[in-house]
């Protein structure tokens, strides 16, 4: 895999989606009881940050699976 010094693993590929992803992240954090705030959140634990990211991925996969199942009918 080629390395690009401008790449980031958490880059939003569609800039217009950034606000939606931020809202989604806040919604998931709230559901998990993690006190996430706008801006810097360096004070939360790695465990909490991982929980938020993991739950976001689970929800996105579930949503995609449901969409794919609906298309195959």
N, C-alpha and C positions, 0 to 999 in steps of 0.2 A: 504494500500500500504506500503510495507516494505521500510524503509529508509536505504540508503547506503551512508556512508559519502564520498565515492568516486564518487558518481553520480553527474551529472550536467544537468540541463535542456537544455543547449545549446551544449551538447556533440555531436560530429559527430560520428555516429555509424560505419561508414565505413571510416577508416583513409585515404584511398586513395581518398576519395571524398572531403577532406578538401580544397584542392586548387580550385576545381571546385566551391564549395560553396562560397569561398572567392571571386572568379571572379564574380559569380552570384550576390553576395551582392554589389560589387563595381558597377556592371552594373545597378542594380536597383537604387542604391544611385545616380548615374549619371543621370538616367532618371528622378528622382524626384528632381534633383537640390540640393542634399545634398552633402556638401563637405566632403566626407569620405576619409580617408587616410589609408595606410597600418599601422598596429600596433594600438596603443592606440588612441581611439576616445572619451575620456571622456569629451571632450569639446562640443560635439553635444548635442542638447536638447533631452529629453526623447521623445518628440513628433516626432522629426526626426527619432530617432532610431526605434520607433514604426511603423512609416510609412514605413521604409525600410523592417522591419520584416513582416509587414502585406502584403505589396506588393509581397514579396518573396513567402509567403504562397499562395496568390491568384494565382500567376503564376504557382506554383507547382501543385495546385489543378486543374487548367485549363489544364495543360499539361497532367496530369493523366486522367482527364475526356476524353480528346481527344484520348488518347491512348486506353482507355477502350472502347470508342465508335467505334474505328477502329477495335478492336478485335471482336466485336459482329456482325460484318457484315458477 
